[in-house]
Amino acid sequence: MRNMNRTIGKSRQQGVVLVSALILLVIITLLSLSAMRVSITELRMAGNQEISVTSFQASQALSDAIIDATTSTPVIGDPGYTICTGTGANCNIENWRLPNGMFTAQLDSGVMDGVITRLAPALRPPPRGIGSSADKFSAAAFSVTSTFDMADQGQGRDTIVEGVLILVPTN
């Protein structure tokens, strides 16, 4: 009889080990699924951040190109005079293009858009510390708005507004 009791005891212990191993496997599986879910979320966040940075850089590149082009900020017209790279209701000059054909495809397709607006007052004193004779110059102020929009294709949208001062000799 003693041998029978030992055999029954061993089989009960082996059953406990099996149940413990299954519980441990379930816990490990749940932890693995949780880690995968976190990884997928972080991957999506990184992708969104990349799209955000790319759209910002594209918008900034257009803004820099507009500011760099001397023909984009002519000191003509009154405050509110507007030059647009596309068509708009309040544009004095429409479909203006950057020199050397920069961004022509993006501007034509509407992916990028730029607006240069002369600000009031028409002329103002130049800022201090510009390293020139301030009494020989006035300044014309402009607002440069550049937009990149490919949100409909999942590539983001960004708008940048920058100010520009152009020194104008007084006489």
C-alpha positions, 0 to 999 in steps of 0.5 A: 500500500505504501507504493500506491500512495507514493505513485498517487502523490507523484502524479498529483505533484506533476499535475501542480507543476503542469498548472504552474507552468501553464499559468507562467506561460499565460503571464509571459504571453500577456507581458509579450503582447503588452510589450508589442502593443507599446512598441507598435504605439511608439513606432506610430509616434515616431512616424508621426514625428518624422512626418511633422519634421519633414513638413516643417522642413519643407515649409521652412525651405520655401520660406528661406527660398522666398526670403533669399530671392530679392525679387520676392520683396520689392519695396513697392505698393502700400501696406497690404500689397501682396505677392502670392505663389498661387492665386488668391482673392487679395493678391496684387501679383499672382503665380509669382515664381522663385528664380531658377525654377525652385519648387516649381512642381510643388507650387504648381501642384498646390503642395506648397504655397507662399504669400509675401505681404507688405506690412504697415507702416510703409517705412519705419526706422531701422532696428538699432545695432545693424552696423550702418548709419541708421539715419541714412536708411528706413526699413520696409517690413514684410510678412512671409507665409509659407505652407506645405500641405500633403495631409491628404496623402498622409505627409503632414501640413505645416505653415510658417510665418516670418518677418523680413525687414528690407533697408531702403536708402532715404536719400 
